[in-house]
Amino acid sequence: MSRVLPRRLPRPSWPALTWLAVLVIALVAGLILAGTSNAGSTDVRTAASPPAISSAPLAEQLETRWSAQSAADDQRSVASGTVITANEHGVRGLDPLSGEERWHYLRPNATMCDLTVLDDVVIAIFRTTGRCNEAVALEAGSGVRRWYRNVGFSDQLSLLGSGTAALAATPGGIAVLDAVGNSIRWRYNPPQGCELASIGIGINGVVVLESCTTGTAWLAQFDLYSGDPQWRVAPPEDDVTVLGVDGVVSLLAGQQLRILSARNGSLLSTVDTAVESAESLESEESAESAATLFAETSGRGGVPLVYLAERLYGVDPVSGTLLWSVAATGLPALNDLGVVVPEGGEFVIRDASTGQELDRPIVADQGTPPGGSQDGLLRLEIAGPALIAISADGLVAYA
């Protein structure tokens, strides 16, 4: 009777074991990345090319081309001839004339902390852990990813932007990201016992209101791109909110609009407003009840604009004196002709330097918000030949 003995298997060589270990590690890493990384959990659609941006003026008669409600996307803006909408899981780029989707970047397993839309790029920061830990920059016209990086920001994050800089702000400090590359240009953290009570950003830099437990407070301006300190002054004694740093430094102090020099922080002018207080402004439902713009003009170089409590102010950039003001139901849009201001159910194009009316396009189909009373209108945006009216409830595109 024969016996079958177990056959001795050949012993693998050390090189073979090494390659096997490497393969196992790679497979495990791939599974982890597929479940948790940006690449493995992102739904991406890009446009073949950025849209052709028309410089044609607004039509003399505007008609509603399309509209969208806020049920799907609750943040809306315009850049590179594209309507940008966003919600807690991602960003979309829409055609301004048809409303059709051109691109999207969606993160179903992450939550967006905030985003900012610059001239040609969208920067969004997502949270996959307890902190806001992933930042991405997308080409506004096509959705193509410009860069991606890990960050470590607090979940109290707010994103602001100007030029090619995105500012991540928390009460404990600020960090400025480069929209072109993926670097953090500079950081600022207030001294121990102090916090940043208000922050403004614009073409002239970043201004912070620093409040300390000792009772002291300071207004300080930093260079937008280098973070170099430019000046530091004592703020007004009233409750202060920094509105913007576009041409001049605009503050709301109590019930007054105060204009400071962007060069040295000195007081240039004050304007009485209808705002009850800085605290009442911050408690309003609309986060865009106050904002600043800088309107490029021929000859003067540009005019700072301040929108505050349903009134638009044009300010002389040198003296800080008030050039003009007009009632407005939302933040205006800038185009080559001037400033498009929403006024009493109509859209009025005004000269940025004088406030003089230049044109008043007719809205053919009144009744679609905000074409009627403009209740809830936040701001206007220009996307080529289209005028985008953004409200708390959604948006309407006119052309």
Solvent accessible surface area in square Angstrom, and as a share of the most:
residue,aa,sasa,rsa
1,M,244,1.09
2,S,100,0.65
3,R,200,0.73
4,V,143,0.82
5,L,124,0.62
6,P,128,0.80
7,R,207,0.75
8,R,220,0.80
9,L,133,0.66
10,P,121,0.76
11,R,212,0.77
12,P,73,0.46
13,S,64,0.41
14,W,191,0.67
15,P,87,0.55
16,A,50,0.39
17,L,69,0.34
18,T,80,0.47
19,W,182,0.64
20,L,102,0.51
21,A,51,0.40
22,V,76,0.44
23,L,101,0.50
24,V,77,0.44
25,I,120,0.61
26,A,58,0.45
27,L,109,0.54
28,V,77,0.44
29,A,44,0.34
30,G,36,0.35
31,L,136,0.68
32,I,104,0.53
33,L,103,0.51
34,A,58,0.45
35,G,47,0.46
36,T,83,0.48
37,S,23,0.15
38,N,8,0.04
39,A,90,0.70
40,G,43,0.42
41,S,20,0.13
42,T,29,0.17
43,D,68,0.35
44,V,78,0.45
45,R,116,0.42
46,T,62,0.36
47,A,13,0.10
48,A,116,0.90
49,S,62,0.40
50,P,87,0.55
51,P,30,0.19
52,A,107,0.83
53,I,110,0.56
54,S,46,0.30
55,S,98,0.63
56,A,52,0.40
57,P,91,0.57
58,L,15,0.08
59,A,45,0.35
60,E,117,0.52
61,Q,97,0.43
62,L,0,0.00
63,E,88,0.39
64,T,38,0.22
65,R,122,0.45
66,W,30,0.11
67,S,58,0.38
68,A,33,0.26
69,Q,122,0.54
70,S,37,0.24
71,A,106,0.82
72,A,71,0.55
73,D,14,0.07
74,D,87,0.45
75,Q,67,0.30
76,R,22,0.08
77,S,19,0.12
78,V,21,0.12
79,A,7,0.05
80,S,26,0.17
81,G,10,0.10
82,T,0,0.00
83,V,0,0.00
84,I,2,0.01
85,T,4,0.02
86,A,1,0.00
87,N,36,0.18
88,E,100,0.45
89,H,63,0.28
90,G,1,0.01
91,V,0,0.00
92,R,69,0.25
93,G,0,0.00
94,L,19,0.09
95,D,41,0.21
96,P,12,0.08
97,L,60,0.30
98,S,55,0.35
99,G,19,0.19
100,E,121,0.54
101,E,47,0.21
102,R,48,0.18
103,W,0,0.00
104,H,24,0.11
105,Y,4,0.01
106,L,30,0.15
107,R,1,0.00
108,P,92,0.58
109,N,72,0.37
110,A,2,0.02
111,T,40,0.23
112,M,16,0.07
113,C,28,0.17
114,D,29,0.15
115,L,16,0.08
116,T,15,0.09
117,V,36,0.21
118,L,13,0.07
119,D,115,0.59
120,D,65,0.33
121,V,2,0.01
122,V,0,0.00
123,I,0,0.00
124,A,1,0.00
125,I,0,0.00
126,F,0,0.00
127,R,74,0.27
128,T,50,0.29
129,T,85,0.49
130,G,60,0.57
131,R,124,0.45
132,C,0,0.00
133,N,26,0.13
134,E,9,0.04
135,A,0,0.00
136,V,1,0.01
137,A,0,0.00
138,L,0,0.00
139,E,51,0.23
140,A,0,0.00
141,G,4,0.04
142,S,7,0.04
143,G,2,0.02
144,V,71,0.41
145,R,120,0.44
146,R,69,0.25
147,W,20,0.07
148,Y,56,0.21
149,R,62,0.23
150,N,98,0.50
151,V,18,0.10
152,G,43,0.41
153,F,15,0.06
154,S,30,0.19
155,D,89,0.46
156,Q,122,0.54
157,L,14,0.07
158,S,53,0.34
159,L,11,0.05
160,L,59,0.29
161,G,28,0.27
162,S,15,0.10
163,G,33,0.32
164,T,54,0.31
165,A,0,0.00
166,A,0,0.00
167,L,0,0.00
168,A,3,0.03
169,A,7,0.06
170,T,26,0.15
171,P,54,0.34
172,G,47,0.45
173,G,7,0.06
174,I,6,0.03
175,A,3,0.02
176,V,0,0.00
177,L,0,0.00
178,D,22,0.11
179,A,0,0.00
180,V,94,0.54
181,G,30,0.29
182,N,69,0.35
183,S,55,0.35
184,I,37,0.19
185,R,69,0.25
186,W,24,0.08
187,R,145,0.53
188,Y,43,0.17
189,N,100,0.51
190,P,17,0.11
191,P,73,0.46
192,Q,188,0.84
193,G,37,0.36
194,C,26,0.15
195,E,88,0.40
196,L,9,0.04
197,A,56,0.43
198,S,13,0.09
199,I,31,0.16
200,G,3,0.03
201,I,21,0.11
202,G,2,0.02
203,I,91,0.46
204,N,55,0.28
205,G,0,0.00
206,V,0,0.00
207,V,0,0.00
208,V,0,0.00
209,L,16,0.08
210,E,1,0.01
211,S,44,0.28
212,C,20,0.12
213,T,122,0.71
214,T,114,0.66
215,G,68,0.66
216,T,70,0.41
217,A,33,0.26
218,W,92,0.32
219,L,1,0.00
220,A,4,0.03
221,Q,3,0.01
222,F,12,0.05
223,D,43,0.22
224,L,6,0.03
225,Y,100,0.38
226,S,58,0.37
227,G,13,0.13
228,D,83,0.43
229,P,108,0.68
230,Q,81,0.36
231,W,25,0.09
232,R,115,0.42
233,V,40,0.23
234,A,74,0.58
235,P,25,0.16
236,P,25,0.16
237,E,183,0.82
238,D,71,0.37
239,D,74,0.38
240,V,18,0.10
241,T,17,0.10
242,V,9,0.05
243,L,23,0.11
244,G,1,0.01
245,V,0,0.00
246,D,16,0.09
247,G,14,0.14
248,V,1,0.01
249,V,0,0.00
250,S,2,0.01
251,L,0,0.00
252,L,0,0.00
253,A,2,0.01
254,G,14,0.13
255,Q,107,0.47
256,Q,53,0.23
257,L,0,0.00
258,R,50,0.18
259,I,1,0.00
260,L,10,0.05
261,S,13,0.09
262,A,15,0.11
263,R,192,0.70
264,N,58,0.29
265,G,5,0.05
266,S,53,0.34
267,L,96,0.48
268,L,56,0.28
269,S,22,0.14
270,T,62,0.36
271,V,24,0.14
272,D,112,0.58
273,T,23,0.13
274,A,92,0.71
275,V,9,0.05
276,E,134,0.60
277,S,33,0.21
278,A,3,0.02
279,E,114,0.51
280,S,32,0.21
281,L,12,0.06
282,E,109,0.49
283,S,89,0.57
284,E,86,0.39
285,E,183,0.82
286,S,36,0.23
287,A,102,0.79
288,E,46,0.21
289,S,18,0.11
290,A,22,0.17
291,A,23,0.18
292,T,21,0.12
293,L,41,0.20
294,F,41,0.17
295,A,5,0.04
296,E,139,0.62
297,T,32,0.19
298,S,112,0.72
299,G,88,0.84
300,R,110,0.40
301,G,48,0.46
302,G,1,0.01
303,V,0,0.00
304,P,1,0.01
305,L,1,0.00
306,V,1,0.01
307,Y,9,0.04
308,L,1,0.00
309,A,34,0.26
310,E,114,0.51
311,R,88,0.32
312,L,1,0.00
313,Y,10,0.04
314,G,0,0.00
315,V,2,0.01
316,D,24,0.12
317,P,38,0.24
318,V,128,0.73
319,S,49,0.31
320,G,1,0.01
321,T,69,0.40
322,L,75,0.37
323,L,60,0.30
324,W,24,0.08
325,S,39,0.25
326,V,24,0.14
327,A,58,0.45
328,A,3,0.03
329,T,39,0.23
330,G,1,0.01
331,L,17,0.08
332,P,3,0.02
333,A,6,0.05
334,L,64,0.32
335,N,36,0.19
336,D,131,0.68
337,L,99,0.49
338,G,11,0.10
339,V,0,0.00
340,V,0,0.00
341,V,0,0.00
342,P,0,0.00
343,E,25,0.11
344,G,72,0.69
345,G,5,0.05
346,E,68,0.31
347,F,0,0.00
348,V,0,0.00
349,I,3,0.01
350,R,33,0.12
351,D,43,0.22
352,A,6,0.04
353,S,19,0.13
354,T,83,0.49
355,G,8,0.08
356,Q,121,0.54
357,E,71,0.32
358,L,87,0.43
359,D,39,0.20
360,R,89,0.33
361,P,3,0.02
362,I,111,0.56
363,V,9,0.05
364,A,51,0.40
365,D,55,0.29
366,Q,96,0.43
367,G,61,0.59
368,T,45,0.26
369,P,92,0.58
370,P,1,0.01
371,G,0,0.00
372,G,33,0.32
373,S,78,0.50
374,Q,5,0.02
375,D,116,0.60
376,G,46,0.44
377,L,12,0.06
378,L,29,0.14
379,R,28,0.10
380,L,3,0.01
381,E,37,0.17
382,I,41,0.21
383,A,1,0.01
384,G,13,0.12
385,P,41,0.26
386,A,0,0.00
387,L,0,0.00
388,I,0,0.00
389,A,0,0.00
390,I,2,0.01
391,S,12,0.08
392,A,62,0.48
393,D,99,0.51
394,G,3,0.03
395,L,3,0.02
396,V,10,0.06
397,A,0,0.00
398,Y,0,0.00
399,A,21,0.16
